[in-house]
Amino acid sequence: MSDELVTDIVPGPGGVMTDEVGVVTGELTLRSAMEGTTARTSVQYRQADEWYAVTGAAVELKDPADLAAVHQLAVGLLNRPEG
């Protein structure tokens, strides 16, 4: 099992709210990663260097294997290429 999962997404018209820069839109890469016992989800503009924390997207996990489910849920909620 990986301690980091990444998926390219295209959010809907409202974009993705981040802690550092507010809303980001367009073609993004979504990353879910374990930091200790916390799963944190972040985004970056595709091919960029900077990652931004998705607002409200950190959760304590009892089992790190649950990271895949957290990532799948985040992709399902945020990937809206049809608008």
HTML snippet that shows the backbone in 3Dmol.js (N, CA, C, O; Angstrom):
<script src="https://3Dmol.org/build/3Dmol-min.js"></script>
<div id="view" style="width:600px;height:400px;position:relative"></div>
<script>
const pdb = `
ATOM      1  N   MET A   1       0.824  -1.180   0.000  1.00  0.00           N
ATOM      2  CA  MET A   1       0.000   0.000   0.000  1.00  0.00           C
ATOM      3  C   MET A   1       0.875   1.253   0.000  1.00  0.00           C
ATOM      4  O   MET A   1       1.873   1.325   0.716  1.00  0.00           O
ATOM      5  N   SER A   2       0.493   2.219  -0.799  1.00  0.00           N
ATOM      6  CA  SER A   2       1.233   3.466  -0.874  1.00  0.00           C
ATOM      7  C   SER A   2       0.772   4.417   0.222  1.00  0.00           C
ATOM      8  O   SER A   2      -0.386   4.379   0.639  1.00  0.00           O
ATOM      9  N   ASP A   3       1.684   5.275   0.691  1.00  0.00           N
ATOM     10  CA  ASP A   3       1.281   6.283   1.666  1.00  0.00           C
ATOM     11  C   ASP A   3       0.950   7.600   0.975  1.00  0.00           C
ATOM     12  O   ASP A   3       0.800   8.633   1.628  1.00  0.00           O
ATOM     13  N   GLU A   4       0.837   7.556  -0.373  1.00  0.00           N
ATOM     14  CA  GLU A   4       0.461   8.730  -1.158  1.00  0.00           C
ATOM     15  C   GLU A   4      -0.236   8.262  -2.431  1.00  0.00           C
ATOM     16  O   GLU A   4       0.250   7.360  -3.114  1.00  0.00           O
ATOM     17  N   LEU A   5      -1.370   8.872  -2.747  1.00  0.00           N
ATOM     18  CA  LEU A   5      -2.112   8.554  -3.956  1.00  0.00           C
ATOM     19  C   LEU A   5      -2.373   9.842  -4.708  1.00  0.00           C
ATOM     20  O   LEU A   5      -2.698  10.857  -4.092  1.00  0.00           O
ATOM     21  N   VAL A   6      -2.239   9.827  -6.030  1.00  0.00           N
ATOM     22  CA  VAL A   6      -2.475  11.026  -6.833  1.00  0.00           C
ATOM     23  C   VAL A   6      -3.372  10.696  -8.024  1.00  0.00           C
ATOM     24  O   VAL A   6      -3.285   9.616  -8.609  1.00  0.00           O
ATOM     25  N   THR A   7      -4.239  11.658  -8.369  1.00  0.00           N
ATOM     26  CA  THR A   7      -5.153  11.522  -9.491  1.00  0.00           C
ATOM     27  C   THR A   7      -5.337  12.893 -10.117  1.00  0.00           C
ATOM     28  O   THR A   7      -5.503  13.878  -9.398  1.00  0.00           O
ATOM     29  N   ASP A   8      -5.310  12.975 -11.441  1.00  0.00           N
ATOM     30  CA  ASP A   8      -5.617  14.221 -12.126  1.00  0.00           C
ATOM     31  C   ASP A   8      -7.130  14.413 -12.125  1.00  0.00           C
ATOM     32  O   ASP A   8      -7.886  13.473 -12.369  1.00  0.00           O
ATOM     33  N   ILE A   9      -7.562  15.642 -11.847  1.00  0.00           N
ATOM     34  CA  ILE A   9      -8.990  15.966 -11.802  1.00  0.00           C
ATOM     35  C   ILE A   9      -9.250  17.289 -12.508  1.00  0.00           C
ATOM     36  O   ILE A   9      -8.337  18.076 -12.754  1.00  0.00           O
ATOM     37  N   VAL A  10     -10.517  17.509 -12.824  1.00  0.00           N
ATOM     38  CA  VAL A  10     -11.002  18.807 -13.294  1.00  0.00           C
ATOM     39  C   VAL A  10     -12.235  19.118 -12.458  1.00  0.00           C
ATOM     40  O   VAL A  10     -13.281  18.497 -12.650  1.00  0.00           O
ATOM     41  N   PRO A  11     -12.130  20.072 -11.529  1.00  0.00           N
ATOM     42  CA  PRO A  11     -13.279  20.381 -10.670  1.00  0.00           C
ATOM     43  C   PRO A  11     -14.363  21.124 -11.436  1.00  0.00           C
ATOM     44  O   PRO A  11     -14.137  21.631 -12.535  1.00  0.00           O
ATOM     45  N   GLY A  12     -15.548  21.178 -10.830  1.00  0.00           N
ATOM     46  CA  GLY A  12     -16.651  21.928 -11.416  1.00  0.00           C
ATOM     47  C   GLY A  12     -16.399  23.423 -11.374  1.00  0.00           C
ATOM     48  O   GLY A  12     -15.324  23.862 -10.965  1.00  0.00           O
ATOM     49  N   PRO A  13     -17.384  24.209 -11.795  1.00  0.00           N
ATOM     50  CA  PRO A  13     -17.219  25.665 -11.892  1.00  0.00           C
ATOM     51  C   PRO A  13     -16.804  26.343 -10.590  1.00  0.00           C
ATOM     52  O   PRO A  13     -16.172  27.398 -10.636  1.00  0.00           O
ATOM     53  N   GLY A  14     -17.134  25.778  -9.438  1.00  0.00           N
ATOM     54  CA  GLY A  14     -16.764  26.390  -8.159  1.00  0.00           C
ATOM     55  C   GLY A  14     -15.330  26.129  -7.753  1.00  0.00           C
ATOM     56  O   GLY A  14     -14.851  26.728  -6.791  1.00  0.00           O
ATOM     57  N   GLY A  15     -14.617  25.239  -8.467  1.00  0.00           N
ATOM     58  CA  GLY A  15     -13.228  24.940  -8.153  1.00  0.00           C
ATOM     59  C   GLY A  15     -13.076  24.186  -6.843  1.00  0.00           C
ATOM     60  O   GLY A  15     -14.023  23.570  -6.354  1.00  0.00           O
ATOM     61  N   VAL A  16     -11.885  24.239  -6.284  1.00  0.00           N
ATOM     62  CA  VAL A  16     -11.547  23.572  -5.032  1.00  0.00           C
ATOM     63  C   VAL A  16     -11.022  24.630  -4.066  1.00  0.00           C
ATOM     64  O   VAL A  16     -10.093  25.368  -4.393  1.00  0.00           O
ATOM     65  N   MET A  17     -11.619  24.704  -2.874  1.00  0.00           N
ATOM     66  CA  MET A  17     -11.178  25.672  -1.864  1.00  0.00           C
ATOM     67  C   MET A  17      -9.933  25.144  -1.159  1.00  0.00           C
ATOM     68  O   MET A  17      -9.897  24.000  -0.706  1.00  0.00           O
ATOM     69  N   THR A  18      -8.915  25.998  -1.074  1.00  0.00           N
ATOM     70  CA  THR A  18      -7.676  25.633  -0.397  1.00  0.00           C
ATOM     71  C   THR A  18      -7.404  26.587   0.756  1.00  0.00           C
ATOM     72  O   THR A  18      -7.890  27.718   0.774  1.00  0.00           O
ATOM     73  N   ASP A  19      -6.614  26.111   1.722  1.00  0.00           N
ATOM     74  CA  ASP A  19      -6.279  26.939   2.873  1.00  0.00           C
ATOM     75  C   ASP A  19      -5.361  28.103   2.502  1.00  0.00           C
ATOM     76  O   ASP A  19      -5.486  29.197   3.052  1.00  0.00           O
ATOM     77  N   GLU A  20      -4.445  27.866   1.576  1.00  0.00           N
ATOM     78  CA  GLU A  20      -3.394  28.847   1.302  1.00  0.00           C
ATOM     79  C   GLU A  20      -3.788  29.935   0.308  1.00  0.00           C
ATOM     80  O   GLU A  20      -3.442  31.100   0.503  1.00  0.00           O
ATOM     81  N   VAL A  21      -4.505  29.573  -0.755  1.00  0.00           N
ATOM     82  CA  VAL A  21      -4.747  30.543  -1.828  1.00  0.00           C
ATOM     83  C   VAL A  21      -6.214  30.695  -2.210  1.00  0.00           C
ATOM     84  O   VAL A  21      -6.528  31.331  -3.216  1.00  0.00           O
ATOM     85  N   GLY A  22      -7.115  30.121  -1.420  1.00  0.00           N
ATOM     86  CA  GLY A  22      -8.531  30.196  -1.777  1.00  0.00           C
ATOM     87  C   GLY A  22      -8.868  29.186  -2.857  1.00  0.00           C
ATOM     88  O   GLY A  22      -8.341  28.073  -2.858  1.00  0.00           O
ATOM     89  N   VAL A  23      -9.739  29.567  -3.774  1.00  0.00           N
ATOM     90  CA  VAL A  23     -10.239  28.650  -4.801  1.00  0.00           C
ATOM     91  C   VAL A  23      -9.220  28.477  -5.923  1.00  0.00           C
ATOM     92  O   VAL A  23      -8.640  29.446  -6.413  1.00  0.00           O
ATOM     93  N   VAL A  24      -9.016  27.210  -6.322  1.00  0.00           N
ATOM     94  CA  VAL A  24      -8.219  26.905  -7.507  1.00  0.00           C
ATOM     95  C   VAL A  24      -9.123  26.197  -8.503  1.00  0.00           C
ATOM     96  O   VAL A  24     -10.001  25.423  -8.118  1.00  0.00           O
ATOM     97  N   THR A  25      -8.906  26.464  -9.776  1.00  0.00           N
ATOM     98  CA  THR A  25      -9.738  25.896 -10.836  1.00  0.00           C
ATOM     99  C   THR A  25      -8.855  25.371 -11.950  1.00  0.00           C
ATOM    100  O   THR A  25      -7.639  25.566 -11.942  1.00  0.00           O
ATOM    101  N   GLY A  26      -9.476  24.709 -12.901  1.00  0.00           N
ATOM    102  CA  GLY A  26      -8.746  24.213 -14.064  1.00  0.00           C
ATOM    103  C   GLY A  26      -8.263  22.791 -13.859  1.00  0.00           C
ATOM    104  O   GLY A  26      -8.784  22.058 -13.019  1.00  0.00           O
ATOM    105  N   GLU A  27      -7.264  22.413 -14.635  1.00  0.00           N
ATOM    106  CA  GLU A  27      -6.718  21.065 -14.558  1.00  0.00           C
ATOM    107  C   GLU A  27      -5.801  20.956 -13.341  1.00  0.00           C
ATOM    108  O   GLU A  27      -4.792  21.655 -13.243  1.00  0.00           O
ATOM    109  N   LEU A  28      -6.169  20.071 -12.419  1.00  0.00           N
ATOM    110  CA  LEU A  28      -5.462  19.939 -11.156  1.00  0.00           C
ATOM    111  C   LEU A  28      -5.010  18.498 -10.936  1.00  0.00           C
ATOM    112  O   LEU A  28      -5.502  17.572 -11.581  1.00  0.00           O
ATOM    113  N   THR A  29      -4.076  18.330 -10.022  1.00  0.00           N
ATOM    114  CA  THR A  29      -3.707  17.009  -9.525  1.00  0.00           C
ATOM    115  C   THR A  29      -4.088  16.979  -8.053  1.00  0.00           C
ATOM    116  O   THR A  29      -3.748  17.884  -7.291  1.00  0.00           O
ATOM    117  N   LEU A  30      -4.802  15.925  -7.666  1.00  0.00           N
ATOM    118  CA  LEU A  30      -5.255  15.735  -6.289  1.00  0.00           C
ATOM    119  C   LEU A  30      -4.359  14.691  -5.635  1.00  0.00           C
ATOM    120  O   LEU A  30      -4.098  13.637  -6.215  1.00  0.00           O
ATOM    121  N   ARG A  31      -3.893  14.984  -4.435  1.00  0.00           N
ATOM    122  CA  ARG A  31      -3.025  14.056  -3.705  1.00  0.00           C
ATOM    123  C   ARG A  31      -3.593  13.808  -2.319  1.00  0.00           C
ATOM    124  O   ARG A  31      -3.970  14.741  -1.611  1.00  0.00           O
ATOM    125  N   SER A  32      -3.651  12.541  -1.942  1.00  0.00           N
ATOM    126  CA  SER A  32      -4.002  12.156  -0.574  1.00  0.00           C
ATOM    127  C   SER A  32      -2.779  11.463  -0.008  1.00  0.00           C
ATOM    128  O   SER A  32      -2.241  10.539  -0.619  1.00  0.00           O
ATOM    129  N   ALA A  33      -2.336  11.911   1.167  1.00  0.00           N
ATOM    130  CA  ALA A  33      -1.107  11.374   1.741  1.00  0.00           C
ATOM    131  C   ALA A  33      -1.255  11.233   3.253  1.00  0.00           C
ATOM    132  O   ALA A  33      -1.971  11.999   3.899  1.00  0.00           O
ATOM    133  N   MET A  34      -0.567  10.244   3.796  1.00  0.00           N
ATOM    134  CA  MET A  34      -0.545  10.034   5.240  1.00  0.00           C
ATOM    135  C   MET A  34       0.552  10.886   5.861  1.00  0.00           C
ATOM    136  O   MET A  34       1.684  10.918   5.376  1.00  0.00           O
ATOM    137  N   GLU A  35       0.202  11.569   6.932  1.00  0.00           N
ATOM    138  CA  GLU A  35       1.168  12.284   7.772  1.00  0.00           C
ATOM    139  C   GLU A  35       0.925  11.783   9.181  1.00  0.00           C
ATOM    140  O   GLU A  35       0.040  12.279   9.879  1.00  0.00           O
ATOM    141  N   GLY A  36       1.698  10.815   9.596  1.00  0.00           N
ATOM    142  CA  GLY A  36       1.441  10.156  10.874  1.00  0.00           C
ATOM    143  C   GLY A  36       0.166   9.346  10.747  1.00  0.00           C
ATOM    144  O   GLY A  36       0.079   8.435   9.924  1.00  0.00           O
ATOM    145  N   THR A  37      -0.828   9.682  11.571  1.00  0.00           N
ATOM    146  CA  THR A  37      -2.114   8.990  11.495  1.00  0.00           C
ATOM    147  C   THR A  37      -3.178   9.833  10.787  1.00  0.00           C
ATOM    148  O   THR A  37      -4.356   9.475  10.786  1.00  0.00           O
ATOM    149  N   THR A  38      -2.764  10.944  10.191  1.00  0.00           N
ATOM    150  CA  THR A  38      -3.696  11.849   9.515  1.00  0.00           C
ATOM    151  C   THR A  38      -3.570  11.730   8.002  1.00  0.00           C
ATOM    152  O   THR A  38      -2.476  11.803   7.444  1.00  0.00           O
ATOM    153  N   ALA A  39      -4.714  11.545   7.353  1.00  0.00           N
ATOM    154  CA  ALA A  39      -4.770  11.592   5.894  1.00  0.00           C
ATOM    155  C   ALA A  39      -5.055  13.030   5.499  1.00  0.00           C
ATOM    156  O   ALA A  39      -6.033  13.618   5.961  1.00  0.00           O
ATOM    157  N   ARG A  40      -4.217  13.600   4.655  1.00  0.00           N
ATOM    158  CA  ARG A  40      -4.398  14.984   4.205  1.00  0.00           C
ATOM    159  C   ARG A  40      -4.524  14.990   2.687  1.00  0.00           C
ATOM    160  O   ARG A  40      -3.797  14.291   1.981  1.00  0.00           O
ATOM    161  N   THR A  41      -5.464  15.795   2.207  1.00  0.00           N
ATOM    162  CA  THR A  41      -5.695  15.902   0.768  1.00  0.00           C
ATOM    163  C   THR A  41      -5.261  17.293   0.318  1.00  0.00           C
ATOM    164  O   THR A  41      -5.588  18.295   0.955  1.00  0.00           O
ATOM    165  N   SER A  42      -4.525  17.340  -0.780  1.00  0.00           N
ATOM    166  CA  SER A  42      -4.044  18.607  -1.315  1.00  0.00           C
ATOM    167  C   SER A  42      -4.169  18.586  -2.835  1.00  0.00           C
ATOM    168  O   SER A  42      -4.354  17.531  -3.441  1.00  0.00           O
ATOM    169  N   VAL A  43      -4.066  19.764  -3.437  1.00  0.00           N
ATOM    170  CA  VAL A  43      -4.141  19.891  -4.887  1.00  0.00           C
ATOM    171  C   VAL A  43      -3.002  20.764  -5.386  1.00  0.00           C
ATOM    172  O   VAL A  43      -2.428  21.560  -4.643  1.00  0.00           O
ATOM    173  N   GLN A  44      -2.695  20.594  -6.653  1.00  0.00           N
ATOM    174  CA  GLN A  44      -1.753  21.470  -7.332  1.00  0.00           C
ATOM    175  C   GLN A  44      -2.240  21.634  -8.759  1.00  0.00           C
ATOM    176  O   GLN A  44      -2.946  20.779  -9.293  1.00  0.00           O
ATOM    177  N   TYR A  45      -1.852  22.751  -9.370  1.00  0.00           N
ATOM    178  CA  TYR A  45      -2.080  22.866 -10.800  1.00  0.00           C
ATOM    179  C   TYR A  45      -1.201  21.820 -11.458  1.00  0.00           C
ATOM    180  O   TYR A  45      -0.052  21.639 -11.056  1.00  0.00           O
ATOM    181  N   ARG A  46      -1.719  21.132 -12.459  1.00  0.00           N
ATOM    182  CA  ARG A  46      -0.951  20.062 -13.097  1.00  0.00           C
ATOM    183  C   ARG A  46       0.422  20.565 -13.504  1.00  0.00           C
ATOM    184  O   ARG A  46       0.569  21.646 -14.075  1.00  0.00           O
ATOM    185  N   GLN A  47       1.414  19.758 -13.196  1.00  0.00           N
ATOM    186  CA  GLN A  47       2.822  20.011 -13.521  1.00  0.00           C
ATOM    187  C   GLN A  47       3.442  21.132 -12.692  1.00  0.00           C
ATOM    188  O   GLN A  47       4.586  21.510 -12.946  1.00  0.00           O
ATOM    189  N   ALA A  48       2.723  21.677 -11.707  1.00  0.00           N
ATOM    190  CA  ALA A  48       3.291  22.736 -10.866  1.00  0.00           C
ATOM    191  C   ALA A  48       4.074  22.115  -9.709  1.00  0.00           C
ATOM    192  O   ALA A  48       4.013  20.907  -9.482  1.00  0.00           O
ATOM    193  N   ASP A  49       4.798  22.945  -8.994  1.00  0.00           N
ATOM    194  CA  ASP A  49       5.575  22.477  -7.844  1.00  0.00           C
ATOM    195  C   ASP A  49       4.822  22.618  -6.528  1.00  0.00           C
ATOM    196  O   ASP A  49       5.018  21.808  -5.621  1.00  0.00           O
ATOM    197  N   GLU A  50       3.959  23.632  -6.403  1.00  0.00           N
ATOM    198  CA  GLU A  50       3.318  23.942  -5.136  1.00  0.00           C
ATOM    199  C   GLU A  50       2.067  23.088  -4.925  1.00  0.00           C
ATOM    200  O   GLU A  50       1.264  22.884  -5.836  1.00  0.00           O
ATOM    201  N   TRP A  51       1.933  22.599  -3.697  1.00  0.00           N
ATOM    202  CA  TRP A  51       0.726  21.889  -3.279  1.00  0.00           C
ATOM    203  C   TRP A  51      -0.032  22.776  -2.303  1.00  0.00           C
ATOM    204  O   TRP A  51       0.574  23.495  -1.508  1.00  0.00           O
ATOM    205  N   TYR A  52      -1.374  22.723  -2.367  1.00  0.00           N
ATOM    206  CA  TYR A  52      -2.233  23.508  -1.486  1.00  0.00           C
ATOM    207  C   TYR A  52      -3.181  22.567  -0.748  1.00  0.00           C
ATOM    208  O   TYR A  52      -3.782  21.686  -1.362  1.00  0.00           O
ATOM    209  N   ALA A  53      -3.317  22.746   0.554  1.00  0.00           N
ATOM    210  CA  ALA A  53      -4.206  21.909   1.362  1.00  0.00           C
ATOM    211  C   ALA A  53      -5.656  22.194   1.003  1.00  0.00           C
ATOM    212  O   ALA A  53      -6.087  23.347   0.989  1.00  0.00           O
ATOM    213  N   VAL A  54      -6.406  21.135   0.713  1.00  0.00           N
ATOM    214  CA  VAL A  54      -7.835  21.288   0.456  1.00  0.00           C
ATOM    215  C   VAL A  54      -8.502  21.594   1.796  1.00  0.00           C
ATOM    216  O   VAL A  54      -8.329  20.851   2.763  1.00  0.00           O
ATOM    217  N   THR A  55      -9.249  22.668   1.850  1.00  0.00           N
ATOM    218  CA  THR A  55      -9.894  23.100   3.082  1.00  0.00           C
ATOM    219  C   THR A  55     -10.820  22.013   3.622  1.00  0.00           C
ATOM    220  O   THR A  55     -11.690  21.512   2.910  1.00  0.00           O
ATOM    221  N   GLY A  56     -10.621  21.658   4.888  1.00  0.00           N
ATOM    222  CA  GLY A  56     -11.458  20.666   5.545  1.00  0.00           C
ATOM    223  C   GLY A  56     -11.169  19.228   5.164  1.00  0.00           C
ATOM    224  O   GLY A  56     -11.949  18.335   5.497  1.00  0.00           O
ATOM    225  N   ALA A  57     -10.067  18.983   4.473  1.00  0.00           N
ATOM    226  CA  ALA A  57      -9.792  17.636   3.952  1.00  0.00           C
ATOM    227  C   ALA A  57      -8.646  16.951   4.678  1.00  0.00           C
ATOM    228  O   ALA A  57      -7.685  16.498   4.055  1.00  0.00           O
ATOM    229  N   ALA A  58      -8.752  16.878   5.996  1.00  0.00           N
ATOM    230  CA  ALA A  58      -7.799  16.113   6.804  1.00  0.00           C
ATOM    231  C   ALA A  58      -8.611  15.265   7.769  1.00  0.00           C
ATOM    232  O   ALA A  58      -9.574  15.740   8.371  1.00  0.00           O
ATOM    233  N   VAL A  59      -8.215  14.006   7.911  1.00  0.00           N
ATOM    234  CA  VAL A  59      -8.963  13.096   8.766  1.00  0.00           C
ATOM    235  C   VAL A  59      -8.012  12.110   9.434  1.00  0.00           C
ATOM    236  O   VAL A  59      -7.078  11.609   8.807  1.00  0.00           O
ATOM    237  N   GLU A  60      -8.259  11.839  10.713  1.00  0.00           N
ATOM    238  CA  GLU A  60      -7.482  10.831  11.436  1.00  0.00           C
ATOM    239  C   GLU A  60      -7.953   9.448  11.000  1.00  0.00           C
ATOM    240  O   GLU A  60      -9.155   9.193  10.929  1.00  0.00           O
ATOM    241  N   LEU A  61      -7.015   8.562  10.710  1.00  0.00           N
ATOM    242  CA  LEU A  61      -7.346   7.196  10.320  1.00  0.00           C
ATOM    243  C   LEU A  61      -6.801   6.203  11.338  1.00  0.00           C
ATOM    244  O   LEU A  61      -5.659   6.333  11.781  1.00  0.00           O
ATOM    245  N   LYS A  62      -7.592   5.232  11.707  1.00  0.00           N
ATOM    246  CA  LYS A  62      -7.119   4.173  12.607  1.00  0.00           C
ATOM    247  C   LYS A  62      -6.265   3.177  11.831  1.00  0.00           C
ATOM    248  O   LYS A  62      -5.355   2.566  12.390  1.00  0.00           O
ATOM    249  N   ASP A  63      -6.562   3.013  10.530  1.00  0.00           N
ATOM    250  CA  ASP A  63      -5.841   2.074   9.684  1.00  0.00           C
ATOM    251  C   ASP A  63      -5.362   2.802   8.438  1.00  0.00           C
ATOM    252  O   ASP A  63      -6.196   3.263   7.659  1.00  0.00           O
ATOM    253  N   PRO A  64      -4.049   2.929   8.214  1.00  0.00           N
ATOM    254  CA  PRO A  64      -3.539   3.613   7.032  1.00  0.00           C
ATOM    255  C   PRO A  64      -4.041   3.020   5.721  1.00  0.00           C
ATOM    256  O   PRO A  64      -4.022   3.696   4.693  1.00  0.00           O
ATOM    257  N   ALA A  65      -4.487   1.774   5.740  1.00  0.00           N
ATOM    258  CA  ALA A  65      -5.028   1.155   4.527  1.00  0.00           C
ATOM    259  C   ALA A  65      -6.295   1.867   4.054  1.00  0.00           C
ATOM    260  O   ALA A  65      -6.695   1.721   2.900  1.00  0.00           O
ATOM    261  N   ASP A  66      -6.925   2.637   4.943  1.00  0.00           N
ATOM    262  CA  ASP A  66      -8.129   3.378   4.577  1.00  0.00           C
ATOM    263  C   ASP A  66      -7.836   4.600   3.713  1.00  0.00           C
ATOM    264  O   ASP A  66      -8.764   5.250   3.231  1.00  0.00           O
ATOM    265  N   LEU A  67      -6.564   4.922   3.513  1.00  0.00           N
ATOM    266  CA  LEU A  67      -6.202   6.066   2.675  1.00  0.00           C
ATOM    267  C   LEU A  67      -6.803   5.938   1.281  1.00  0.00           C
ATOM    268  O   LEU A  67      -7.249   6.936   0.714  1.00  0.00           O
ATOM    269  N   ALA A  68      -6.825   4.739   0.717  1.00  0.00           N
ATOM    270  CA  ALA A  68      -7.375   4.546  -0.630  1.00  0.00           C
ATOM    271  C   ALA A  68      -8.846   4.941  -0.685  1.00  0.00           C
ATOM    272  O   ALA A  68      -9.289   5.549  -1.660  1.00  0.00           O
ATOM    273  N   ALA A  69      -9.600   4.604   0.346  1.00  0.00           N
ATOM    274  CA  ALA A  69     -11.017   4.972   0.388  1.00  0.00           C
ATOM    275  C   ALA A  69     -11.188   6.484   0.509  1.00  0.00           C
ATOM    276  O   ALA A  69     -12.056   7.071  -0.136  1.00  0.00           O
ATOM    277  N   VAL A  70     -10.359   7.106   1.336  1.00  0.00           N
ATOM    278  CA  VAL A  70     -10.408   8.568   1.492  1.00  0.00           C
ATOM    279  C   VAL A  70     -10.110   9.241   0.152  1.00  0.00           C
ATOM    280  O   VAL A  70     -10.798  10.182  -0.244  1.00  0.00           O
ATOM    281  N   HIS A  71      -9.089   8.757  -0.533  1.00  0.00           N
ATOM    282  CA  HIS A  71      -8.710   9.343  -1.827  1.00  0.00           C
ATOM    283  C   HIS A  71      -9.833   9.161  -2.849  1.00  0.00           C
ATOM    284  O   HIS A  71     -10.179  10.094  -3.573  1.00  0.00           O
ATOM    285  N   GLN A  72     -10.392   7.967  -2.901  1.00  0.00           N
ATOM    286  CA  GLN A  72     -11.474   7.702  -3.850  1.00  0.00           C
ATOM    287  C   GLN A  72     -12.669   8.624  -3.585  1.00  0.00           C
ATOM    288  O   GLN A  72     -13.289   9.128  -4.522  1.00  0.00           O
ATOM    289  N   LEU A  73     -12.984   8.837  -2.321  1.00  0.00           N
ATOM    290  CA  LEU A  73     -14.071   9.736  -1.958  1.00  0.00           C
ATOM    291  C   LEU A  73     -13.765  11.168  -2.402  1.00  0.00           C
ATOM    292  O   LEU A  73     -14.631  11.839  -2.963  1.00  0.00           O
ATOM    293  N   ALA A  74     -12.547  11.635  -2.155  1.00  0.00           N
ATOM    294  CA  ALA A  74     -12.166  12.999  -2.557  1.00  0.00           C
ATOM    295  C   ALA A  74     -12.246  13.162  -4.070  1.00  0.00           C
ATOM    296  O   ALA A  74     -12.743  14.178  -4.555  1.00  0.00           O
ATOM    297  N   VAL A  75     -11.768  12.181  -4.816  1.00  0.00           N
ATOM    298  CA  VAL A  75     -11.859  12.242  -6.283  1.00  0.00           C
ATOM    299  C   VAL A  75     -13.331  12.294  -6.702  1.00  0.00           C
ATOM    300  O   VAL A  75     -13.714  13.096  -7.554  1.00  0.00           O
ATOM    301  N   GLY A  76     -14.148  11.433  -6.095  1.00  0.00           N
ATOM    302  CA  GLY A  76     -15.564  11.405  -6.445  1.00  0.00           C
ATOM    303  C   GLY A  76     -16.267  12.727  -6.174  1.00  0.00           C
ATOM    304  O   GLY A  76     -17.150  13.128  -6.932  1.00  0.00           O
ATOM    305  N   LEU A  77     -15.886  13.400  -5.108  1.00  0.00           N
ATOM    306  CA  LEU A  77     -16.511  14.683  -4.765  1.00  0.00           C
ATOM    307  C   LEU A  77     -16.008  15.848  -5.605  1.00  0.00           C
ATOM    308  O   LEU A  77     -16.780  16.738  -5.961  1.00  0.00           O
ATOM    309  N   LEU A  78     -14.716  15.847  -5.922  1.00  0.00           N
ATOM    310  CA  LEU A  78     -14.104  17.029  -6.538  1.00  0.00           C
ATOM    311  C   LEU A  78     -13.955  16.952  -8.045  1.00  0.00           C
ATOM    312  O   LEU A  78     -13.893  17.997  -8.694  1.00  0.00           O
ATOM    313  N   ASN A  79     -13.896  15.774  -8.629  1.00  0.00           N
ATOM    314  CA  ASN A  79     -13.700  15.656 -10.079  1.00  0.00           C
ATOM    315  C   ASN A  79     -15.051  15.820 -10.775  1.00  0.00           C
ATOM    316  O   ASN A  79     -15.897  14.928 -10.721  1.00  0.00           O
ATOM    317  N   ARG A  80     -15.242  16.958 -11.424  1.00  0.00           N
ATOM    318  CA  ARG A  80     -16.487  17.279 -12.121  1.00  0.00           C
ATOM    319  C   ARG A  80     -16.184  17.858 -13.500  1.00  0.00           C
ATOM    320  O   ARG A  80     -16.507  19.018 -13.757  1.00  0.00           O
ATOM    321  N   PRO A  81     -15.568  17.072 -14.401  1.00  0.00           N
ATOM    322  CA  PRO A  81     -15.168  17.619 -15.705  1.00  0.00           C
ATOM    323  C   PRO A  81     -16.343  18.080 -16.557  1.00  0.00           C
ATOM    324  O   PRO A  81     -16.161  18.883 -17.472  1.00  0.00           O
ATOM    325  N   GLU A  82     -17.550  17.585 -16.272  1.00  0.00           N
ATOM    326  CA  GLU A  82     -18.719  18.000 -17.047  1.00  0.00           C
ATOM    327  C   GLU A  82     -19.358  19.256 -16.484  1.00  0.00           C
ATOM    328  O   GLU A  82     -20.327  19.771 -17.043  1.00  0.00           O
ATOM    329  N   GLY A  83     -18.812  19.753 -15.371  1.00  0.00           N
ATOM    330  CA  GLY A  83     -19.344  20.976 -14.776  1.00  0.00           C
ATOM    331  C   GLY A  83     -20.226  20.758 -13.607  1.00  0.00           C
ATOM    332  O   GLY A  83     -20.730  21.720 -13.026  1.00  0.00           O
TER     333      GLY A  83
END
`;
const viewer = $3Dmol.createViewer("view");
viewer.addModel(pdb, "pdb");
viewer.setStyle({}, {cartoon: {color: "spectrum"}});
viewer.zoomTo();
viewer.render();
</script>
